[in-house]
Amino acid sequence: VQLQASGGGTAQAGGSLRLSCAASGRTFTSYAMGWFRQAPGKEREFVAAITRGGSITIYADSVKGRFTISRDNAKNTVYLQMNSLKPEDTAVYYCAADRVLLTTTPHRQAREYDYWGQGTQVTVSS
């Protein structure tokens, strides 16, 4: 599967952005989906993930209550709605696909993911 992330940009602290990740192919529903981010000089970190059917979502503590992950399987797209943005949210954001069984809880570890998008830059100014 190929992933194409979009929607990044610049926002002020307290503002919102919505990221999208479009997947190619007809097997989108075979994958749990995740969002990760990497700030300059830091390791890639988990942000959020969602099960194949969309019934279970998990979040990093740093974004819980501010970010929402969702997916539209008819459109082969996963979204990350980011509200109440903070300067520390500044990073390149990556979407990723994890081929799993239907009932598998989403993974937080990047090594579990099989495919990655190219990343989209999010910059939050104070």
ZAMARGU-4260 file (C-alpha; in steps of 0.2 Angstrom, whole numbers, plus 5000, padded with zeros to 4 digits):
<rodrens>
0) 5000/5000/5000 | 5006/5018/4996 | 5002/5032/5008 | 5001/5050/5005 | 5000/5063/5019
5) 4994/5080/5017 | 4986/5095/5027 | 5001/5101/5036 | 5006/5119/5038 | 5008/5133/5051
10) 4996/5137/5065 | 4996/5148/5080 | 4996/5140/5097 | 4978/5136/5102 | 4974/5133/5083
15) 4969/5118/5074 | 4975/5108/5059 | 4968/5092/5050 | 4980/5080/5043 | 4974/5067/5030
20) 4983/5051/5024 | 4976/5043/5008 | 4980/5025/5004 | 4981/5017/4987 | 4975/5000/4983
25) 4960/4990/4988 | 4966/4982/5005 | 4965/4998/5016 | 4953/4989/5028 | 4967/4976/5031
30) 4977/4989/5040 | 4977/4997/5057 | 4983/5015/5054 | 4994/5026/5065 | 5001/5043/5065
35) 5019/5047/5072 | 5029/5063/5072 | 5047/5068/5073 | 5054/5084/5079 | 5071/5090/5074
40) 5084/5081/5084 | 5072/5069/5092 | 5067/5052/5089 | 5051/5047/5080 | 5036/5046/5092
45) 5019/5038/5093 | 5004/5050/5091 | 4988/5040/5088 | 4982/5024/5080 | 4965/5016/5075
50) 4960/4999/5072 | 4955/4992/5055 | 4936/4995/5058 | 4939/5011/5067 | 4931/5005/5083
55) 4946/5007/5094 | 4958/5022/5095 | 4973/5025/5106 | 4983/5041/5109 | 5000/5047/5116
60) 4997/5055/5133 | 5004/5071/5126 | 4990/5073/5113 | 4975/5064/5122 | 4960/5076/5123
65) 4967/5087/5109 | 4970/5076/5094 | 4957/5064/5086 | 4961/5050/5074 | 4948/5044/5062
70) 4946/5034/5046 | 4934/5033/5031 | 4936/5016/5024 | 4926/5020/5009 | 4938/5034/5005
75) 4954/5024/5010 | 4959/5039/5021 | 4964/5041/5039 | 4963/5058/5047 | 4971/5067/5062
80) 4961/5082/5069 | 4973/5092/5079 | 4965/5105/5091 | 4973/5116/5105 | 4989/5115/5096
85) 5005/5119/5106 | 5023/5124/5100 | 5029/5107/5106 | 5018/5099/5093 | 5029/5106/5079
90) 5036/5091/5070 | 5035/5081/5054 | 5020/5070/5055 | 5020/5053/5047 | 5005/5041/5044
95) 5009/5022/5044 | 5000/5006/5040 | 5000/4990/5050 | 4994/4974/5043 | 4985/4965/5057
100) 4971/4954/5062 | 4954/4962/5063 | 4953/4961/5082 | 4971/4967/5086 | 4973/4982/5097
105) 4983/4996/5088 | 5002/4996/5091 | 5012/5010/5098 | 5029/5004/5092 | 5035/5011/5075
110) 5043/4994/5071 | 5026/4986/5070 | 5021/4996/5055 | 5024/4990/5038 | 5021/5005/5026
115) 5025/5024/5029 | 5020/5040/5020 | 5032/5053/5016 | 5028/5065/5030 | 5020/5082/5032
120) 5027/5097/5041 | 5017/5105/5056 | 5023/5121/5063 | 5015/5129/5078 | 5020/5146/5083
125) 5018/5154/5100
</rodrens>
